[in-house]
Amino acid sequence: MARSSSSRRKTPPTLFNVMVVGASGSGKSSFVNTFLDSLQPHVDHEAQTPFHRYPSTQEIVSRKVTTVSQGTSLVLNFIDTPGFEEHQALEEGREGPVLEYVKRLLLLRFQEETRLSRSTRPKEEQVHACLFFVQPGLVRLSEAELAFAKKLSKYVNVIPVIGKADRYTVSELREMKAVIQRDFRDHSIPTYDFPDDEDQDEDDESHQQNQRLRRVLPFSVVSSEPSQPRKQDGTKVLGREYSWGIVECFNPSHSDMSSLRQALLETHLYSLKEKTYLQLYEDYRTEKL
């Protein structure tokens, strides 16, 4: 007798791991809060682990929510990290807690694969995307930031981000983006650059979207106040209120948050996961063998 649909094994939700790193005060934790708040209408609260708003992150904290992306159940796992210290990033032979954490996840997968009796479905614990928050207000990236980013880029998909973007004028942001791109390029630090498929036509919509995202890099983001401001019509909005008006976090005219959210959860989720396993992990695995 055929099994009823309710007794069939359900397809497990897709897991997507996003890590946020950067110096203390760069806006990492506030960004995570705002990003997750934007998903609240779509979150399965029974499946999410509770989280709180921290003034600053003192240890590596994993915060999961269950949501829906393009009709598919998605477990979004944000990994919030303590701000790295300049001297730690420059010390020879010292990796610090973030790099140790990333490499431990790689090692766990390698050990699982090399076991005699291994799982047919290994755990997807690796970091799929690493949002690298640059220190606010710097004219150029510090030597410590560049050293830290270079070490990370060997193991994860690094995506540079400017936090607290509402502090800057349009021209200042434009200049900061150009400087950050140049610093990463001059120091040969690879970032996830929203690559096209090999057979993709130049007129293809995805190709044009990738071009737009590459022009936006690094993403400039604005995080919301805990008590969301109200617009003139009385509706609450994720944003920051000033005497002259409200900066809306997900308004494309004010911030790149909506573009970043769409890239992570919709258009490039599977591309990021594919590169994580087929390139970054395989490079690590080759070194271990």
C-alpha positions as CSV (number, residue, x, y, z in Angstrom):
1,M,0.0,0.0,0.0
2,A,1.3,3.4,-0.9
3,R,2.4,5.6,2.0
4,S,0.4,8.8,2.6
5,S,2.0,12.0,1.7
6,S,2.2,12.9,5.4
7,S,4.3,9.8,6.2
8,R,6.9,10.5,3.4
9,R,10.2,11.9,4.4
10,K,10.2,15.7,4.0
11,T,12.9,17.4,2.1
12,P,15.2,19.1,4.7
13,P,15.4,22.9,4.4
14,T,18.4,24.5,2.7
15,L,21.0,25.7,5.2
16,F,22.9,28.9,4.5
17,N,25.7,30.0,6.8
18,V,26.7,33.7,6.8
19,M,29.5,35.0,9.0
20,V,30.0,38.7,9.8
21,V,33.5,39.8,10.7
22,G,35.4,43.1,11.2
23,A,36.8,45.5,13.8
24,S,34.8,46.4,17.0
25,G,32.4,49.2,16.3
26,S,32.1,48.5,12.6
27,G,28.3,47.7,12.8
28,K,28.3,43.9,12.5
29,S,25.9,43.0,15.2
30,S,23.5,45.9,14.4
31,F,23.5,44.7,10.8
32,V,22.5,41.2,11.8
33,N,19.7,42.4,14.0
34,T,18.3,44.6,11.1
35,F,18.7,41.8,8.5
36,L,16.8,39.3,10.7
37,D,14.2,41.9,11.6
38,S,13.5,42.4,7.9
39,L,12.6,38.7,7.7
40,Q,10.2,38.6,10.7
41,P,7.0,38.3,8.6
42,H,8.4,35.2,7.0
43,V,10.1,33.5,10.0
44,D,8.9,30.3,11.6
45,H,9.3,31.4,15.2
46,E,9.0,27.9,16.6
47,A,12.0,26.8,14.6
48,Q,14.2,29.8,15.3
49,T,16.7,29.9,18.2
50,P,16.2,32.9,20.5
51,F,18.6,35.8,20.2
52,H,19.1,39.0,22.0
53,R,20.5,42.4,21.1
54,Y,24.1,42.7,22.4
55,P,25.9,46.0,22.9
56,S,28.9,44.3,21.4
57,T,29.7,40.7,20.6
58,Q,32.1,39.1,23.1
59,E,32.2,35.6,21.6
60,I,31.2,33.8,18.4
61,V,27.3,33.5,18.5
62,S,25.2,31.5,16.0
63,R,21.7,32.9,15.4
64,K,19.3,30.8,13.2
65,V,16.0,31.6,11.7
66,T,13.8,29.6,9.4
67,T,12.4,31.5,6.4
68,V,11.3,30.9,2.8
69,S,13.4,31.8,-0.2
70,Q,12.0,31.5,-3.7
71,G,9.4,29.0,-2.4
72,T,12.0,26.8,-0.6
73,S,12.4,26.5,3.2
74,L,15.6,28.1,4.2
75,V,17.5,27.9,7.5
76,L,19.6,31.1,7.7
77,N,22.4,30.8,10.2
78,F,24.1,34.1,11.0
79,I,27.5,33.7,12.8
80,D,28.3,36.9,14.7
81,T,31.9,37.3,15.8
82,P,33.8,39.5,18.2
83,G,35.7,42.5,16.7
84,F,39.2,41.5,15.8
85,E,42.1,43.4,17.4
86,E,44.8,45.0,15.3
87,H,47.7,43.4,17.1
88,Q,46.1,39.9,16.8
89,A,45.8,40.2,13.1
90,L,49.4,41.1,12.7
91,E,51.0,38.6,15.1
92,E,53.0,36.0,13.3
93,G,51.6,32.5,13.9
94,R,48.4,33.7,15.6
95,E,45.1,33.2,13.8
96,G,42.6,34.4,16.4
97,P,39.2,32.9,17.2
98,V,37.5,33.7,13.8
99,L,40.1,32.0,11.7
100,E,40.4,29.1,14.1
101,Y,36.6,28.7,13.9
102,V,36.5,28.7,10.1
103,K,39.3,26.2,9.9
104,R,37.8,23.9,12.5
105,L,34.6,23.7,10.4
106,L,36.7,22.7,7.3
107,L,38.6,20.1,9.4
108,L,35.3,18.6,10.7
109,R,34.1,18.1,7.1
110,F,37.4,16.6,6.1
111,Q,37.4,14.2,9.0
112,E,33.8,13.2,8.2
113,E,34.8,12.4,4.6
114,T,37.8,10.3,5.5
115,R,36.0,8.2,8.1
116,L,35.4,4.5,7.2
117,S,31.7,4.8,7.9
118,R,30.7,8.2,6.8
119,S,27.4,9.9,6.4
120,T,25.8,10.1,2.9
121,R,24.7,13.6,3.7
122,P,27.6,15.5,5.5
123,K,26.6,18.4,7.7
124,E,26.7,21.8,6.0
125,E,28.5,23.7,8.7
126,Q,31.0,25.6,6.5
127,V,30.7,29.3,6.1
128,H,29.1,30.0,2.8
129,A,29.4,33.8,2.8
130,C,31.7,36.1,4.9
131,L,30.6,39.7,5.2
132,F,33.8,41.7,5.9
133,F,32.9,45.0,7.7
134,V,35.6,47.6,7.2
135,Q,36.4,50.0,9.9
136,P,34.2,53.1,9.6
137,G,35.9,56.4,8.9
138,L,39.2,55.1,7.5
139,V,40.6,56.8,4.4
140,R,42.4,53.5,3.6
141,L,42.2,50.0,5.0
142,S,44.7,49.3,7.8
143,E,47.5,46.8,7.4
144,A,45.8,44.6,10.0
145,E,42.4,44.6,8.1
146,L,44.2,43.7,4.9
147,A,46.2,40.9,6.6
148,F,43.0,39.5,8.2
149,A,41.0,39.7,5.0
150,K,43.7,37.9,3.0
151,K,43.9,35.0,5.5
152,L,40.1,34.7,5.5
153,S,39.8,34.7,1.7
154,K,41.6,31.4,1.5
155,Y,38.8,29.7,3.2
156,V,35.6,31.7,2.7
157,N,33.7,33.8,0.2
158,V,34.7,37.3,1.4
159,I,32.2,40.1,0.6
160,P,33.3,43.6,1.7
161,V,30.7,45.8,3.5
162,I,30.7,49.4,4.7
163,G,28.7,49.6,7.9
164,K,27.0,52.8,9.3
165,A,26.8,54.2,5.8
166,D,24.4,57.0,6.9
167,R,27.4,58.7,8.4
168,Y,28.8,59.6,4.9
169,T,27.8,61.7,2.0
170,V,27.2,60.2,-1.4
171,S,30.6,61.4,-2.7
172,E,32.4,60.1,0.5
173,L,30.8,56.7,0.0
174,R,31.8,56.7,-3.7
175,E,35.4,57.5,-2.7
176,M,35.5,54.9,0.1
177,K,34.2,52.2,-2.3
178,A,36.9,53.0,-4.8
179,V,39.6,52.9,-2.2
180,I,38.5,49.6,-0.7
181,Q,38.3,48.0,-4.1
182,R,41.7,49.3,-5.0
183,D,43.2,48.1,-1.6
184,F,41.8,44.6,-2.1
185,R,43.0,44.4,-5.7
186,D,46.5,45.8,-4.9
187,H,47.0,43.3,-2.1
188,S,45.7,40.4,-4.2
189,I,42.8,39.6,-1.9
190,P,40.1,37.7,-3.7
191,T,36.5,38.6,-3.0
192,Y,33.3,37.0,-4.2
193,D,32.7,39.0,-7.4
194,F,29.3,37.7,-8.5
195,P,30.8,35.7,-11.4
196,D,28.9,34.9,-14.6
197,D,28.3,31.4,-15.9
198,E,30.7,30.4,-18.7
199,D,27.8,30.1,-21.2
200,Q,26.0,33.2,-20.1
201,D,25.1,35.7,-22.8
202,E,25.9,39.4,-22.3
203,D,22.3,40.3,-22.9
204,D,21.1,37.8,-20.2
205,E,19.3,39.4,-17.3
206,S,21.6,37.5,-14.8
207,H,24.7,38.9,-16.5
208,Q,23.3,42.4,-16.2
209,Q,22.4,41.9,-12.6
210,N,25.9,40.6,-11.8
211,Q,27.4,43.7,-13.4
212,R,25.2,45.9,-11.2
213,L,26.3,44.1,-8.1
214,R,30.0,44.3,-9.0
215,R,29.6,48.1,-9.5
216,V,27.9,48.3,-6.0
217,L,30.8,46.6,-4.2
218,P,31.5,47.0,-1.4
219,F,27.9,47.1,-0.1
220,S,27.1,50.2,2.0
221,V,24.5,49.3,4.7
222,V,22.5,51.1,7.3
223,S,21.3,49.4,10.5
224,S,18.0,50.3,12.2
225,E,17.4,51.8,15.6
226,P,15.9,49.2,18.0
227,S,12.7,51.2,18.2
228,Q,11.8,51.5,14.6
229,P,10.9,55.1,13.5
230,R,7.5,55.9,12.0
231,K,6.9,57.5,8.6
232,Q,4.5,60.3,8.1
233,D,1.7,57.9,7.5
234,G,2.3,56.2,10.9
235,T,3.8,53.0,9.6
236,K,7.0,51.7,11.2
237,V,10.1,51.2,9.1
238,L,13.5,49.7,9.6
239,G,15.7,52.8,9.6
240,R,17.2,55.7,11.6
241,E,15.4,59.0,12.3
242,Y,17.2,62.3,12.1
243,S,15.9,65.9,12.5
244,W,15.8,66.2,8.7
245,G,14.1,62.9,8.0
246,I,14.4,59.1,8.1
247,V,17.1,56.9,6.5
248,E,15.4,53.7,5.4
249,C,17.6,50.6,5.6
250,F,16.0,48.8,2.7
251,N,15.4,51.8,0.5
252,P,17.8,51.4,-2.5
253,S,18.2,55.2,-2.6
254,H,19.5,55.2,1.0
255,S,21.4,51.9,1.3
256,D,22.6,48.7,-0.5
257,M,20.8,46.5,2.1
258,S,18.1,45.3,-0.3
259,S,20.6,44.4,-3.0
260,L,22.7,42.5,-0.4
261,R,19.7,40.7,1.0
262,Q,18.5,39.7,-2.5
263,A,22.0,38.5,-3.5
264,L,22.4,36.3,-0.3
265,L,18.9,34.8,-0.1
266,E,17.8,34.7,-3.7
267,T,20.1,35.2,-6.7
268,H,23.5,34.0,-5.5
269,L,22.7,31.6,-2.6
270,Y,23.5,28.5,-4.5
271,S,26.5,30.0,-6.4
272,L,28.0,30.9,-3.0
273,K,27.4,27.4,-1.7
274,E,28.8,25.8,-4.9
275,K,32.0,27.8,-4.7
276,T,32.4,27.0,-1.0
277,Y,32.4,23.2,-1.6
278,L,33.8,22.9,-5.1
279,Q,36.6,25.4,-4.8
280,L,37.4,26.6,-1.3
281,Y,36.9,23.2,0.4
282,E,38.5,21.3,-2.4
283,D,41.6,23.5,-2.2
284,Y,41.7,22.9,1.6
285,R,41.2,19.2,1.1
286,T,44.0,19.0,-1.5
287,E,46.4,20.6,1.0
288,K,45.5,18.1,3.7
289,L,46.0,15.0,1.5
